[in-house]
Amino acid sequence: MNDNGPYSNYRLTVRLELANKPGMFARVVAVLAEEGANVGAVDIVSATATSMVRDLTFDVQSEAHGEKVLARIGALPDVKVLSASDRIFLLHLGGKIRVQSKFPISTRNLLSMVYTPGVGRVSQAIAKDKTKAYAFTSKGNTVAVVTDGSAVLGLGNLGPEAALPVMEGKAMLFKEFAGIDAWPICLNTQDTDEIVRTVQAIAPGFGGINLEDISSPRCFEIERRLKSALDIPVMHDDQHGTAVVILAALTNALTVVGKRMADIRVVVNGLGAAGTACCRMLLAAGLSHLIGCEPRGIVLRGDGQQLRACRTDLTACMTKDLPLGTLRDALKGADVFIGLSVGHILTAEDLDLMAADRIVFAMANPDPEVSPELAASHCRIFATGRSDYPNQINNALAFPGIFRGALDVQARDINEAMKLAAAKAVAETIPPAALSEDYIIPSVFDKTVVPRVAKAVAAAARETGVARRRSRPGDDSPSA
């Protein structure tokens, strides 16, 4: 599908019937100008001697603003609003994904081979050797995207139905970026035991499990138990995808400013799912000086050796009931700030407490911990999770390639070595000579990212003994 212009969260297309006389359309445009609505495309649908039908596309500030603009247009003399559509809702109409057969069933003979009775022979072969499901079903290229709807985007506990369009979007990214068939699985329970049992029960039909939008701290236990119980890769992307891309971005940022991971001091603010995983990943990459903060202040502090010893369960090292200082205390002399918390909590004075050539990753959405305009003049390198500023730290740089590599070698797990390999591959996508303050992370549309990550992840899986096969499915011919 063609892109119809730049992104807008509230873009309306309205069909208007206007009296065909001079100045009518100018009245409509005047209302839009008064309301601060940005006019986009204007198309004439039909015209007669007495009336004209036009399609008008414009951006508004919110749903409420859009309703107000439509009411004002509809109140104009000789103007009738025939219809109004929201571009985002139109894109979601009927869902965003579908199942499609690899070939048409055009004859009775073919039907008898893909279904009964011919399929029975394949079922019997798999019954004798379950590993043949990888060769003769879609299992080897499928991922279940599982959620309970308890932490949908940054919107909160919206439930499984409201999570479905997000999971469909995730499935689209798997397919578009990595060629993986992913299925949205939205569970009508938020009970940890029931989620674990349900995912275990459906696991035989999938090559991997991507956990998504499950609230902290339950997400930690759910992932841990599923990784222990299943022999296919399980990853909670909100944790590990974020951590992988942050490590990649920081690796390149340190190259730009001429600092080393072992020497820097990093402050991570917000120790939920993503923040905790980020701490663990940075420690695994050799970070020696880490401070973790929650709303009450510093709750995680220690030298690298101490924290690495407990990084599989960092909560055991936290002092949540006894803060060791404030966020401002933590920022004094820090080289890096990584925010996975809430917007607008840092001031220029806070940033100036940090060391020279400071690096700030303000990941809160939709509003970063510090405004980009302010950060631009108070730090050397600035990154967010947003697409409308340079250096977007986006999970889509990690999870497609990680699962592609894991599926290619039929990995039993996604382990720390595989995630570190993924981060290194993402970072190395940008040649050192091309790195700059505004270019420390590749675009999600860089088609070299997924193959690089997949190759690195597959190699790490083989090296750590979690790969079932040496090569990618399809490299050799299966036999029953």
C-alpha positions in Angstrom: 0.0 0.0 0.0 1.3 3.5 -0.9 2.0 5.9 1.9 -0.4 8.8 1.6 1.8 11.5 3.1 3.5 12.2 6.4 2.4 10.6 9.7 -0.4 12.3 11.7 -2.1 10.8 14.7 -5.3 12.7 13.9 -5.8 13.0 10.2 -9.4 13.3 8.8 -10.7 13.0 5.3 -14.0 14.7 4.9 -16.4 14.6 1.9 -18.3 17.9 1.5 -21.1 19.0 -0.7 -21.0 22.7 -1.3 -23.1 25.1 -3.3 -21.4 25.7 -6.6 -20.8 29.5 -6.2 -17.8 31.7 -5.7 -16.2 31.8 -2.2 -17.8 28.7 -0.8 -14.6 26.7 -0.5 -12.8 29.7 0.9 -15.2 29.8 3.8 -14.3 26.2 4.7 -10.6 26.9 4.5 -11.1 30.0 6.7 -12.7 27.8 9.4 -9.8 25.4 9.2 -7.3 28.2 9.6 -9.2 29.7 12.6 -9.1 26.2 14.2 -5.4 25.6 13.5 -6.1 22.6 11.3 -3.5 21.9 8.7 -4.9 21.4 5.2 -3.6 18.6 3.1 -5.1 17.1 -0.1 -8.1 18.7 -1.8 -9.9 16.7 -4.5 -13.0 17.4 -6.6 -15.2 14.3 -6.6 -18.0 15.6 -8.8 -19.6 18.9 -9.9 -22.9 20.1 -11.3 -24.3 23.5 -12.1 -25.7 23.8 -8.5 -23.3 21.8 -6.3 -19.8 20.6 -6.0 -18.5 17.5 -4.0 -15.0 17.8 -2.6 -12.8 15.5 -0.5 -10.7 17.5 2.0 -7.9 16.0 4.1 -6.6 17.9 7.1 -4.8 17.3 10.4 -6.3 18.2 13.8 -4.8 18.1 17.3 -7.1 15.5 18.9 -10.3 13.6 18.4 -12.2 16.3 20.3 -10.6 19.0 18.1 -11.7 17.0 15.0 -15.3 16.9 16.2 -15.3 20.6 16.9 -13.9 21.4 13.4 -16.5 19.1 11.7 -19.3 20.8 13.7 -18.1 24.2 12.6 -17.8 23.2 8.9 -21.3 21.5 9.0 -22.8 24.7 10.4 -21.7 26.8 7.4 -24.5 27.9 5.1 -24.8 25.8 1.9 -22.2 23.3 3.2 -23.1 19.6 4.0 -20.8 17.1 5.5 -21.5 13.9 3.6 -18.9 11.7 5.4 -15.8 11.9 7.6 -13.1 9.2 8.0 -10.1 8.9 10.2 -7.1 7.6 8.2 -5.7 5.5 11.1 -9.1 3.8 11.6 -9.4 3.2 7.9 -6.0 1.4 7.9 -7.3 -0.9 10.7 -10.7 -1.5 9.1 -11.2 -5.3 9.0 -7.8 -5.9 10.7 -4.3 -5.6 9.2 -3.3 -9.2 8.7 -4.8 -12.3 7.0 -3.9 -16.0 6.3 -2.9 -16.7 2.7 -2.2 -20.1 1.1 1.1 -20.8 -0.5 -0.7 -22.2 -3.6 -4.3 -22.4 -4.8 -6.3 -25.6 -4.3 -7.5 -25.9 -7.9 -8.2 -29.6 -8.3 -9.7 -32.5 -6.3 -6.4 -34.3 -6.5 -4.6 -31.4 -4.9 -7.2 -31.1 -2.2 -6.7 -34.8 -1.3 -3.0 -34.2 -0.9 -3.1 -31.0 1.2 -6.0 -32.4 3.3 -7.4 -35.8 3.9 -6.5 -38.4 3.0 -3.0 -37.4 1.9 -2.2 -35.3 4.9 -2.6 -38.3 7.2 0.8 -39.7 6.0 2.5 -36.5 7.1 0.8 -36.6 10.4 1.9 -40.2 11.0 5.5 -39.2 10.1 5.4 -36.4 12.6 3.9 -38.7 15.3 6.9 -40.9 14.9 9.4 -38.0 15.0 8.1 -34.7 16.3 11.1 -32.8 14.9 9.7 -33.4 11.5 7.1 -30.7 12.3 9.8 -28.2 11.5 10.2 -29.6 8.0 6.5 -30.3 7.0 4.5 -27.6 8.8 4.7 -23.9 9.3 6.1 -24.4 12.8 9.7 -23.5 11.9 8.7 -20.0 10.6 6.0 -19.0 13.1 6.0 -16.9 16.2 3.1 -16.5 18.7 2.8 -12.8 19.8 1.2 -13.3 23.2 -0.3 -10.6 25.4 -2.8 -10.2 28.3 -3.4 -6.6 27.5 -2.2 -5.4 30.8 0.4 -2.9 29.6 -0.6 -1.8 26.1 1.9 0.6 24.7 2.1 3.4 27.2 -1.7 3.4 27.6 -2.0 1.0 30.5 -4.3 -2.0 31.3 -6.7 -1.9 28.3 -7.5 -5.6 28.1 -7.0 -8.3 25.4 -9.4 -6.9 22.8 -7.8 -3.5 22.9 -4.4 -5.1 22.6 -5.3 -6.9 19.4 -4.6 -4.1 16.9 -1.1 -3.7 18.5 -0.4 -7.4 18.2 -1.6 -7.3 14.6 0.9 -4.5 14.0 3.6 -6.5 15.6 2.8 -9.5 13.3 3.0 -7.2 10.3 6.5 -6.1 11.4 7.6 -9.7 11.8 6.4 -10.5 8.2 7.6 -7.3 6.5 11.0 -7.1 8.1 12.0 -10.8 8.6 9.6 -13.0 6.6 8.2 -14.6 9.8 4.6 -15.6 10.1 3.4 -14.3 13.5 0.0 -14.7 15.1 -1.6 -12.4 17.6 -2.7 -14.4 20.8 -4.6 -12.1 23.1 -5.4 -13.9 26.4 -8.5 -13.2 28.5 -6.6 -13.6 31.7 -4.0 -11.8 33.7 -3.3 -14.6 36.1 0.3 -15.6 35.9 -0.2 -19.4 36.3 -3.0 -19.4 33.7 -0.9 -17.5 31.2 2.0 -19.9 31.6 -0.3 -22.9 31.3 -2.0 -21.5 28.2 1.2 -20.6 26.4 2.6 -24.1 27.2 -0.5 -25.6 25.8 -0.3 -23.8 22.4 3.5 -23.9 22.1 3.6 -27.1 19.8 2.3 -25.1 16.9 5.0 -22.4 17.0 8.7 -22.0 16.5 9.0 -19.2 19.1 7.0 -17.1 21.6 7.2 -13.3 21.7 5.7 -12.0 24.9 4.3 -8.5 24.5 2.7 -5.7 26.6 2.5 -7.7 29.9 2.9 -5.6 33.0 5.8 -5.6 35.4 6.6 -7.5 37.6 4.5 -10.4 36.3 6.3 -10.3 33.0 9.5 -11.4 34.7 8.1 -14.6 36.2 6.0 -15.4 33.1 9.1 -15.2 30.9 11.3 -17.1 33.3 8.8 -20.0 33.7 8.2 -20.3 30.0 11.9 -20.3 29.1 12.4 -23.0 31.7 9.4 -25.1 30.5 9.6 -24.8 26.7 12.2 -26.0 24.2 11.6 -23.1 21.8 12.8 -19.5 22.1 10.8 -17.2 24.4 11.5 -13.5 24.6 9.6 -10.6 26.2 10.3 -7.9 23.6 9.4 -5.0 25.9 12.4 -6.0 28.0 15.0 -7.4 25.7 14.3 -5.8 22.4 14.6 -2.4 24.0 17.8 -3.4 25.9 19.4 -4.7 22.7 18.8 -1.5 20.7 19.8 0.7 23.6 23.1 -1.2 23.9 23.7 -0.8 20.2 23.0 2.9 20.3 25.2 3.4 23.3 28.0 1.5 21.7 28.1 3.8 18.8 27.5 6.9 20.9 30.6 6.1 23.0 32.6 5.7 19.8 31.5 9.2 18.7 32.4 10.9 22.0 35.6 8.8 22.5 34.7 7.0 25.8 34.8 3.3 26.9 32.0 1.2 28.4 34.2 0.2 31.3 35.0 3.8 32.3 31.6 5.5 32.0 28.9 6.1 34.7 25.4 5.4 33.5 22.1 6.4 35.2 19.0 4.4 34.3 15.8 6.0 35.4 12.7 3.8 35.5 13.4 0.1 36.6 10.3 -1.5 35.1 10.5 -4.3 32.5 12.6 -2.4 30.0 14.8 -0.5 32.5 15.7 -3.7 34.4 16.6 -5.5 31.2 18.6 -2.6 30.0 20.7 -2.6 33.3 21.3 -6.4 32.9 22.3 -6.0 29.2 24.7 -3.1 29.9 26.3 -5.0 32.8 26.8 -8.0 30.5 28.4 -5.7 28.0 31.1 -4.6 30.5 29.6 -1.6 32.2 31.2 -1.0 35.6 29.4 2.0 37.1 25.6 1.9 37.1 23.0 3.7 39.1 19.3 2.8 38.9 16.6 5.2 39.9 12.9 5.0 40.6 10.5 7.9 41.5 11.7 7.9 45.1 15.3 8.1 44.1 18.4 5.9 43.8 17.4 2.2 44.5 20.2 0.4 42.6 23.9 1.1 43.1 27.1 -0.8 43.2 30.3 -1.6 41.3 30.0 -3.7 38.1 31.3 -6.9 39.7 28.7 -6.7 42.5 25.8 -6.0 40.2 26.9 -8.5 37.6 26.8 -11.2 40.2 23.1 -10.6 40.8 22.0 -9.5 37.4 19.8 -12.5 36.8 17.6 -11.0 39.6 18.5 -7.3 40.0 15.6 -6.8 42.3 17.6 -8.6 45.0 20.1 -5.8 44.8 17.6 -3.0 45.0 16.7 -0.9 48.0 13.2 0.3 47.0 12.2 1.2 50.5 15.4 3.0 51.4 16.5 5.3 48.5 20.2 6.0 48.5 19.8 9.6 47.1 17.9 11.6 44.5 17.9 11.5 40.7 19.9 14.8 40.9 22.5 13.1 43.1 22.8 10.3 40.6 23.3 12.7 37.7 26.3 14.4 39.2 29.3 13.4 37.0 27.3 10.8 35.0 28.3 10.3 31.4 25.0 8.7 30.3 21.3 9.1 31.2 18.9 6.5 30.0 15.3 7.3 30.7 12.6 4.6 30.6 10.2 6.5 32.8 7.9 9.6 32.3 8.1 12.8 30.4 9.5 16.2 31.4 11.4 15.3 34.6 14.8 16.8 33.6 15.8 20.4 33.4 18.7 22.1 31.8 20.3 22.4 35.3 19.9 18.7 35.8 21.7 18.0 32.5 24.5 20.4 33.4 25.3 18.3 36.5 26.5 15.5 34.2 30.0 15.1 32.8 31.2 16.7 29.6 30.2 15.1 26.2 27.1 13.7 27.9 24.8 11.2 26.3 21.0 11.3 26.9 18.6 8.7 25.8 15.1 10.0 26.8 12.8 7.1 25.9 9.5 8.0 27.6 6.6 8.2 25.1 5.0 10.3 23.9 6.9 12.9 25.8 10.6 12.3 26.5 12.1 12.9 29.9 13.6 16.1 28.6 12.4 18.1 25.5 14.6 17.6 22.4 14.8 21.3 21.9 16.3 21.8 25.4 18.5 18.7 25.2 20.0 19.8 21.9 22.0 22.6 23.6 22.8 20.7 26.8 24.1 17.4 25.7 26.4 15.9 23.0 24.2 13.1 21.9 20.5 12.8 22.3 18.1 9.9 21.4 14.4 9.2 21.9 12.0 6.5 21.0 10.2 8.8 18.6 10.4 8.8 14.8 10.2 12.6 14.4 13.7 13.2 15.9 17.1 11.8 14.9 18.4 8.7 16.7 15.2 6.8 17.1 15.7 3.8 19.5 13.2 1.3 18.1 12.6 -2.3 19.1 11.9 -3.1 15.4 15.7 -3.0 14.9 16.1 -6.0 17.2 13.2 -8.5 17.5 12.7 -9.4 13.8 16.4 -10.3 13.3 16.7 -12.0 16.7 13.7 -14.3 16.0 14.9 -14.8 12.4 18.3 -16.0 13.6 16.7 -18.2 16.3 14.3 -19.8 13.9 16.9 -20.4 11.2 18.9 -22.7 13.5 15.8 -24.0 15.4 17.2 -22.6 18.7 15.9 -23.9 22.0 16.3 -20.5 23.7 17.2 -16.8 23.2 20.1 -16.4 25.6 22.3 -13.5 26.7 25.0 -14.3 24.2 22.5 -14.1 21.3 21.2 -10.7 22.5 24.7 -9.3 22.9 25.4 -10.5 19.3 22.3 -8.8 18.1 23.3 -5.5 19.7 26.7 -5.7 18.2 25.3 -6.5 14.7 22.8 -3.5 14.9 25.7 -1.2 16.0 28.0 -2.4 13.2 25.4 -1.7 10.6 26.7 1.8 10.6 30.3 2.1 9.3 32.5 3.9 11.9 33.3 6.7 9.4 29.6 7.4 9.0 28.9 7.8 12.8 27.9 11.2 14.1 26.0 12.8 16.9 22.7 12.5 14.8 23.5 9.1 13.4 24.2 6.4 16.0 21.5 3.9 15.2 20.3 2.7 11.8 16.9 3.2 10.3 14.2 0.5 10.8 14.0 0.6 7.0 17.6 -0.3 6.5 17.2 -3.7 4.8 20.7 -4.8 5.9 19.8 -4.8 9.6 17.7 -8.0 9.8 20.1 -10.2 7.8 23.1 -9.0 9.9 21.3 -9.5 13.2 19.9 -12.9 12.1 23.4 -14.2 11.1 25.0 -13.0 14.3 22.2 -14.5 16.5 22.4 -17.8 14.7 26.1 -18.0 15.1 25.8 -17.2 18.9 23.1 -19.9 19.2 25.5 -22.4 17.6 28.4 -21.3 19.8 26.4 -21.6 23.0 24.9 -25.0 22.1 21.2 -24.0 21.9 20.9 -24.5 18.1 19.3 -27.8 16.8 20.6 -27.3 13.3 23.6 -25.7 11.7 21.9 -24.1 8.7 18.8 -22.2 7.8 15.6 -24.3 7.0 15.4 -24.9 3.3 19.2 -25.0 2.8 18.9 -28.8 2.5 16.1 -30.9 1.3 13.9 -32.6 3.9 13.0 -36.2 3.7 10.2 -38.1 5.4 
